[in-house]
């Protein structure tokens, strides 16, 4: 009588200490490798559609991917790290067997307000009896207000905060253009002003030297004639003296 009880006790202990999923069948579950190594009986889970966290209903954390990871295949037997997408974008699944991930913009009507998050639908204000104060965009949710208290009609929400930077760049460009225009006008005015004032020590030029050369020649001509005439007079006088002596 003691042997059957001993065998039953050994079987119970073996089932208690066996690794999860290694002893017996998983019945309505499936044997899956778990994060960190080993296997375990986990709920059946298939990743279809845009569900960002498949198997989220699993109570056992070993049966679902850890934060920042998602299924690398459709049965979700393996997990893969997700890219840290900026606000307004979400990880997109690529492939049909071995999934890869890349960032893509949120579709119209959805938003992602933080880095590494998935796109979610805008809040439907009308379904809650409210009015839409500001329509959402890719990085902001819609803003709702109680009827009769909205200060302005619904309009598009604020897009990424690049308006101050753009305004500063435009202002800098306009300032640089005005500065260049003033500098150009100053240069033109300076050139016109310098052209009207004659230089103080201007060179008279060759036109003022030619009259001096001509004048010197006109002065020398009488000196040559005077010399010729005096020589002629001396020769006549010497002839007279010579004739008288004879």
Buried (B, 14 or more C-beta within 10 A) or exposed (E): EEEEEEEEEEEEEEEEEEEBBEEEEBEEBBBBBBBEEEBBBBBEBEBEEEBBBBBEEBEEEBBBBEEEBBBBBBBBBBBBEBBEBBBBBBBBBEEEEEBEBEBBBBEEBBBBBEEBBBBBEBBEBEEEEBBBBBBBBBBBBBBBBEEEEBEEEBEEBEEEEEEEEEEEEEEEEEEEEEEEEEEEEEEEEEEEEEEEEEEEEEEEEEEEEEEEEEEEEEEEEEEEEEEEEEEEEEEEEEEEEEEEEE
